[in-house]
Amino acid sequence: MIDFSLLGAPLALTGTLVAVLCAGLLRRDGRGASLSRLLAGAGMILALARLLSSPAGGRSPLVRLDGFAFAWQGLFLLGGLAFLLTSRLSERSVLLLLGSLTGMCLLASADHFFLLFLGLELMSLPVYLLVHSLRPDRRSLEASLKYFFAGSAAGGMFLFGMALYYAATGDMRLSAVVQWPFPGLAAAGIALMMAGALFKIGAFPLHFWLPDAYEAAEPELSGFMSTAVKAAGFLLLLRVLSAASAPGFPEASFWLPAVSAATMFFGNLLALRQKNLQRLLAYSSIAHAGTLLAGVWAWRQADFFPENGATLLVYLTAYLFMNTGAFLALRLSGASEVGDLAGLGARSPLAGGFFILMLLSLGGVPPTGGLLAKFFIIWDLLRAGGVWLASAVVLNSLLALGYYFRLVRCIALEPAAPEAKASGGFSFGALLVMAACAGVTLFLGLLPWVRGWMASLLSV
């Protein structure tokens, strides 16, 4: 039997989804969207409260609530709250957001491959629809379809990999101690499931859908996709990789350094050429995924030691706030091309200063959280013997500064064009998210001991 006390956050989100649906059916006075957003925000806060009150380290036949489930569900809910506060979502879009968050939290709690797949699909399908529904034009429809077909291919590969794994082991539990009568067949299944996770992450060469989807979506949605959805892809990869770490199983992570380096170089080199800001940040997101893959390899080499897992959590937390802030700054500035940022600091000091802080953190400039996150990745790589991969991370960090500093120069030093418009007003939700992003970005950069605290959380 499933212990439903371990599913506090997914159940709270499901109840909120039902409440929003009922509110939409009962209210026809034009205020349904505002009520839906209010209910969704309350539901996410309730889900966070239920998560904190759930039994730590609990486990039942299909679900578990270990430190990774705690941490990643918190990341998902924070990312969803930021998206909700900064967007004017319709009732339908609120329902899609709640459905996607429910899938993410279910994925985080899964202790069974089938439940992992169910959470993956429940997370993904609403996001495909959000790409087009928030900006209904031909370009977003094309990007949504490309995202849908890429996601379907990822889901199919994951499902086929599950079938091979079950045929080889006779068990689909993630934490099961299984025998390996057919190690080659099991390795093929694990490889296919990992490829499905790499699709969701947007790693090279499975990245082809990502730049178009991020460019065509609303900036707030692109921020949500590049942080919460990407974090879910990494959790999926970590769960599969941990299932392949039993004695007697072939090494399943030997390919990670090559994919990591290729992803970093590809993302940064193409970002240097971009003029569209959302596309530039999309390639930046690919490069950051490569850095995180290097951290995954170091974590695997350390036999899944919690401290190395805390490095990934520090990086994902920093990335959640700084990349959400960067896409929010795009929305507030009204800029779409690099040249549109000229003189933003003079036209709107608040938006310009906030954008510069987010860009400096993405580039790893002190004293921001981005620097500390990259330092921990490099430190773990050196301890794991990955000197050349650590050198690749350093080199790519220097490459990334090329386009981040180009944007900083446009904001702070270049004069505005005569026809440039002043930035619009800031809503209460946008100001709240801006304050949170700026505060956490600086907080993580100044307090390195937070890694030890996260390591103790992951050891639950």
TORBAVEX-265683 format. One record per residue (C-alpha): residue number from 1; x negated, y negated, z. Coordinates in steps of 0.05 Angstrom, whole numbers, plus 5000, padded with zeros to 4 digits. Example, Ala and Ser with C-alpha at 12.3 -4.5 7.8 and 13.67 -1.06 7.14 Angstrom:
2
seq_east_north_up
1_4754_5090_5156 .
2_4727_5021_5143 .
This chain:
460
seq_east_north_up
1_5000_5000_5000 .
2_4978_4929_4985 .
3_4966_4885_5045 .
4_5003_4822_5023 .
5_4969_4781_5078 .
6_4907_4783_5034 .
7_4946_4749_4977 .
8_4966_4687_5015 .
9_4943_4637_4962 .
10_4971_4674_4901 .
11_5038_4684_4936 .
12_5041_4611_4958 .
13_5029_4590_4886 .
14_5081_4639_4860 .
15_5132_4611_4909 .
16_5115_4540_4887 .
17_5124_4560_4814 .
18_5193_4587_4829 .
19_5210_4523_4868 .
20_5187_4479_4810 .
21_5228_4520_4761 .
22_5291_4515_4804 .
23_5280_4440_4814 .
24_5275_4431_4739 .
25_5340_4469_4728 .
26_5378_4431_4781 .
27_5354_4360_4766 .
28_5373_4327_4700 .
29_5364_4254_4719 .
30_5296_4243_4687 .
31_5258_4248_4753 .
32_5244_4323_4747 .
33_5171_4313_4726 .
34_5154_4271_4787 .
35_5188_4321_4833 .
36_5152_4378_4799 .
37_5084_4345_4809 .
38_5100_4332_4882 .
39_5122_4404_4894 .
40_5060_4430_4857 .
41_5013_4387_4899 .
42_5047_4411_4963 .
43_5043_4482_4939 .
44_4968_4478_4925 .
45_4955_4448_4994 .
46_4998_4504_5024 .
47_4957_4555_4985 .
48_4893_4526_5014 .
49_4922_4530_5084 .
50_4944_4603_5073 .
51_4875_4619_5046 .
52_4842_4591_5109 .
53_4889_4630_5154 .
54_4881_4697_5117 .
55_4842_4753_5151 .
56_4768_4748_5132 .
57_4738_4811_5103 .
58_4805_4846_5095 .
59_4814_4900_5043 .
60_4870_4943_5015 .
61_4873_4993_4957 .
62_4879_4938_4903 .
63_4856_4873_4935 .
64_4801_4847_4980 .
65_4788_4780_5012 .
66_4713_4777_5018 .
67_4670_4714_5019 .
68_4670_4709_4943 .
69_4746_4711_4941 .
70_4750_4657_4994 .
71_4700_4611_4960 .
72_4725_4619_4889 .
73_4798_4610_4907 .
74_4779_4546_4942 .
75_4743_4522_4879 .
76_4803_4539_4836 .
77_4853_4503_4880 .
78_4809_4441_4885 .
79_4801_4440_4810 .
80_4877_4447_4801 .
81_4890_4390_4851 .
82_4842_4344_4814 .
83_4876_4360_4747 .
84_4945_4348_4777 .
85_4926_4282_4810 .
86_4895_4252_4747 .
87_4946_4274_4695 .
88_5018_4256_4680 .
89_5042_4327_4671 .
90_5111_4345_4648 .
91_5152_4399_4684 .
92_5131_4451_4633 .
93_5057_4432_4640 .
94_5063_4436_4716 .
95_5091_4507_4710 .
96_5034_4526_4663 .
97_4982_4499_4712 .
98_5013_4537_4770 .
99_5014_4601_4729 .
100_4941_4593_4710 .
101_4920_4580_4782 .
102_4959_4641_4806 .
103_4921_4683_4756 .
104_4855_4654_4780 .
105_4869_4669_4853 .
106_4893_4739_4835 .
107_4829_4751_4796 .
108_4788_4728_4856 .
109_4824_4776_4903 .
110_4823_4837_4857 .
111_4788_4901_4878 .
112_4812_4940_4818 .
113_4796_4932_4744 .
114_4869_4931_4724 .
115_4885_4875_4773 .
116_4823_4838_4748 .
117_4850_4842_4677 .
118_4919_4820_4699 .
119_4891_4759_4734 .
120_4847_4744_4673 .
121_4907_4743_4625 .
122_4953_4706_4673 .
123_4899_4652_4679 .
124_4885_4647_4605 .
125_4953_4646_4571 .
126_4979_4581_4603 .
127_4913_4545_4586 .
128_4921_4563_4512 .
129_4989_4528_4514 .
130_4964_4468_4554 .
131_4912_4451_4501 .
132_4966_4436_4450 .
133_5024_4415_4495 .
134_4987_4357_4528 .
135_4965_4328_4461 .
136_5012_4355_4408 .
137_4978_4342_4342 .
138_4948_4383_4286 .
139_4877_4383_4313 .
140_4899_4408_4382 .
141_4942_4462_4350 .
142_4882_4486_4310 .
143_4838_4486_4373 .
144_4891_4521_4414 .
145_4898_4576_4362 .
146_4822_4585_4358 .
147_4820_4588_4434 .
148_4878_4638_4435 .
149_4846_4685_4384 .
150_4778_4682_4419 .
151_4812_4694_4486 .
152_4852_4752_4457 .
153_4787_4783_4430 .
154_4756_4775_4500 .
155_4817_4807_4532 .
156_4816_4864_4482 .
157_4742_4877_4494 .
158_4753_4877_4569 .
159_4811_4925_4563 .
160_4772_4973_4518 .
161_4714_4969_4566 .
162_4760_4987_4623 .
163_4784_5049_4585 .
164_4712_5072_4572 .
165_4693_5060_4645 .
166_4753_5100_4669 .
167_4738_5157_4621 .
168_4666_5160_4647 .
169_4680_5153_4722 .
170_4753_5171_4735 .
171_4760_5111_4781 .
172_4777_5037_4768 .
173_4765_5009_4837 .
174_4710_4957_4839 .
175_4684_4978_4908 .
176_4689_5053_4896 .
177_4628_5097_4903 .
178_4631_5138_4839 .
179_4590_5191_4805 .
180_4561_5179_4737 .
181_4573_5243_4696 .
182_4572_5201_4632 .
183_4526_5142_4646 .
184_4522_5122_4573 .
185_4597_5117_4566 .
186_4603_5078_4631 .
187_4548_5031_4608 .
188_4585_5018_4543 .
189_4648_5001_4582 .
190_4610_4954_4628 .
191_4577_4920_4568 .
192_4645_4907_4535 .
193_4674_4879_4599 .
194_4614_4834_4607 .
195_4622_4810_4536 .
196_4694_4791_4552 .
197_4669_4751_4612 .
198_4617_4716_4567 .
199_4674_4694_4521 .
200_4708_4659_4580 .
201_4642_4627_4602 .
202_4627_4602_4532 .
203_4557_4632_4529 .
204_4518_4636_4464 .
205_4536_4668_4415 .
206_4607_4674_4440 .
207_4617_4599_4448 .
208_4647_4582_4380 .
209_4716_4564_4407 .
210_4692_4519_4463 .
211_4671_4453_4429 .
212_4735_4449_4388 .
213_4780_4465_4447 .
214_4746_4414_4494 .
215_4747_4360_4441 .
216_4820_4369_4422 .
217_4847_4374_4493 .
218_4862_4317_4539 .
219_4800_4296_4579 .
220_4831_4318_4646 .
221_4847_4387_4617 .
222_4777_4393_4588 .
223_4750_4378_4658 .
224_4794_4433_4687 .
225_4774_4483_4633 .
226_4700_4468_4641 .
227_4701_4476_4716 .
228_4756_4521_4744 .
229_4765_4565_4683 .
230_4690_4571_4674 .
231_4682_4589_4748 .
232_4734_4644_4738 .
233_4693_4671_4680 .
234_4631_4674_4724 .
235_4669_4708_4780 .
236_4693_4759_4729 .
237_4621_4771_4707 .
238_4597_4778_4779 .
239_4652_4828_4796 .
240_4635_4871_4736 .
241_4561_4866_4748 .
242_4569_4886_4821 .
243_4609_4948_4799 .
244_4550_4968_4755 .
245_4498_4964_4812 .
246_4510_5034_4842 .
247_4451_5083_4845 .
248_4443_5123_4781 .
249_4475_5070_4736 .
250_4433_5042_4678 .
251_4407_4972_4688 .
252_4462_4926_4663 .
253_4430_4857_4669 .
254_4366_4863_4627 .
255_4397_4821_4572 .
256_4416_4762_4618 .
257_4350_4722_4612 .
258_4352_4722_4536 .
259_4426_4701_4534 .
260_4414_4649_4588 .
261_4355_4616_4551 .
262_4391_4618_4484 .
263_4453_4586_4515 .
264_4414_4531_4548 .
265_4374_4512_4486 .
266_4434_4517_4440 .
267_4478_4473_4484 .
268_4427_4419_4497 .
269_4399_4414_4426 .
270_4468_4406_4396 .
271_4490_4358_4450 .
272_4433_4312_4429 .
273_4466_4304_4361 .
274_4537_4290_4383 .
275_4573_4223_4376 .
276_4641_4246_4402 .
277_4639_4243_4478 .
278_4684_4302_4493 .
279_4646_4345_4444 .
280_4580_4322_4476 .
281_4605_4343_4545 .
282_4629_4409_4515 .
283_4558_4426_4491 .
284_4533_4402_4559 .
285_4580_4452_4591 .
286_4550_4507_4548 .
287_4480_4488_4572 .
288_4502_4489_4645 .
289_4532_4558_4633 .
290_4463_4581_4611 .
291_4432_4554_4675 .
292_4484_4591_4716 .
293_4471_4655_4678 .
294_4398_4649_4699 .
295_4423_4644_4771 .
296_4465_4707_4761 .
297_4403_4745_4737 .
298_4363_4722_4798 .
299_4421_4743_4843 .
300_4421_4812_4811 .
301_4346_4819_4819 .
302_4354_4803_4893 .
303_4404_4861_4900 .
304_4462_4813_4910 .
305_4433_4780_4971 .
306_4484_4728_4997 .
307_4433_4671_4996 .
308_4426_4679_4920 .
309_4501_4682_4913 .
310_4504_4617_4953 .
311_4459_4585_4900 .
312_4513_4599_4848 .
313_4567_4573_4894 .
314_4528_4508_4907 .
315_4518_4499_4832 .
316_4591_4512_4816 .
317_4615_4466_4872 .
318_4569_4410_4848 .
319_4590_4422_4776 .
320_4664_4422_4794 .
321_4660_4352_4822 .
322_4610_4320_4775 .
323_4641_4347_4710 .
324_4712_4333_4733 .
325_4688_4262_4748 .
326_4654_4256_4680 .
327_4718_4274_4642 .
328_4759_4230_4688 .
329_4712_4172_4672 .
330_4724_4185_4598 .
331_4799_4179_4610 .
332_4792_4115_4650 .
333_4745_4082_4601 .
334_4788_4099_4540 .
335_4724_4116_4501 .
336_4721_4171_4450 .
337_4654_4158_4415 .
338_4587_4143_4446 .
339_4588_4072_4418 .
340_4653_4058_4454 .
341_4616_4060_4520 .
342_4575_3998_4503 .
343_4585_3945_4557 .
344_4630_3989_4600 .
345_4591_3969_4662 .
346_4607_3896_4650 .
347_4679_3907_4629 .
348_4695_3954_4687 .
349_4641_3959_4740 .
350_4679_4013_4779 .
351_4689_4059_4720 .
352_4619_4046_4693 .
353_4584_4057_4759 .
354_4624_4120_4772 .
355_4609_4148_4703 .
356_4534_4134_4712 .
357_4534_4171_4778 .
358_4567_4232_4746 .
359_4518_4231_4687 .
360_4458_4226_4733 .
361_4483_4285_4773 .
362_4495_4326_4711 .
363_4423_4310_4690 .
364_4395_4330_4758 .
365_4370_4262_4779 .
366_4358_4252_4855 .
367_4391_4244_4904 .
368_4452_4278_4872 .
369_4480_4347_4881 .
370_4460_4365_4810 .
371_4386_4361_4828 .
372_4394_4406_4889 .
373_4435_4457_4850 .
374_4382_4463_4796 .
375_4326_4465_4848 .
376_4358_4525_4882 .
377_4366_4561_4814 .
378_4293_4549_4797 .
379_4271_4571_4867 .
380_4310_4636_4862 .
381_4282_4650_4793 .
382_4211_4642_4817 .
383_4222_4688_4876 .
384_4253_4740_4828 .
385_4192_4737_4782 .
386_4227_4700_4726 .
387_4173_4648_4715 .
388_4187_4639_4641 .
389_4262_4632_4653 .
390_4249_4580_4708 .
391_4206_4543_4658 .
392_4263_4545_4608 .
393_4310_4515_4660 .
394_4261_4458_4673 .
395_4250_4445_4599 .
396_4324_4444_4585 .
397_4335_4396_4643 .
398_4287_4348_4609 .
399_4324_4357_4542 .
400_4390_4342_4576 .
401_4364_4277_4603 .
402_4357_4253_4531 .
403_4432_4250_4519 .
404_4453_4233_4591 .
405_4406_4173_4593 .
406_4431_4152_4524 .
407_4501_4147_4554 .
408_4474_4110_4616 .
409_4439_4060_4570 .
410_4503_4047_4531 .
411_4543_4036_4595 .
412_4493_3992_4632 .
413_4449_3957_4581 .
414_4484_3950_4514 .
415_4530_3890_4503 .
416_4603_3904_4490 .
417_4632_3893_4420 .
418_4677_3832_4414 .
419_4738_3875_4401 .
420_4725_3922_4460 .
421_4783_3928_4508 .
422_4778_3926_4583 .
423_4791_3991_4619 .
424_4861_4004_4644 .
425_4884_4005_4716 .
426_4867_4061_4764 .
427_4924_4102_4794 .
428_4922_4124_4866 .
429_4909_4196_4844 .
430_4851_4175_4800 .
431_4820_4134_4856 .
432_4827_4192_4904 .
433_4793_4240_4856 .
434_4739_4189_4841 .
435_4724_4181_4915 .
436_4721_4256_4925 .
437_4676_4268_4864 .
438_4628_4212_4884 .
439_4626_4232_4957 .
440_4614_4306_4945 .
441_4562_4292_4891 .
442_4521_4250_4939 .
443_4536_4295_5000 .
444_4509_4357_4966 .
445_4447_4320_4944 .
446_4429_4296_5014 .
447_4445_4359_5055 .
448_4407_4420_5030 .
449_4428_4462_5090 .
450_4497_4470_5058 .
451_4467_4530_5020 .
452_4456_4567_5085 .
453_4528_4553_5107 .
454_4554_4580_5040 .
455_4510_4642_5047 .
456_4543_4657_5114 .
457_4611_4648_5081 .
458_4593_4697_5025 .
459_4567_4749_5074 .
460_4638_4760_5101 .
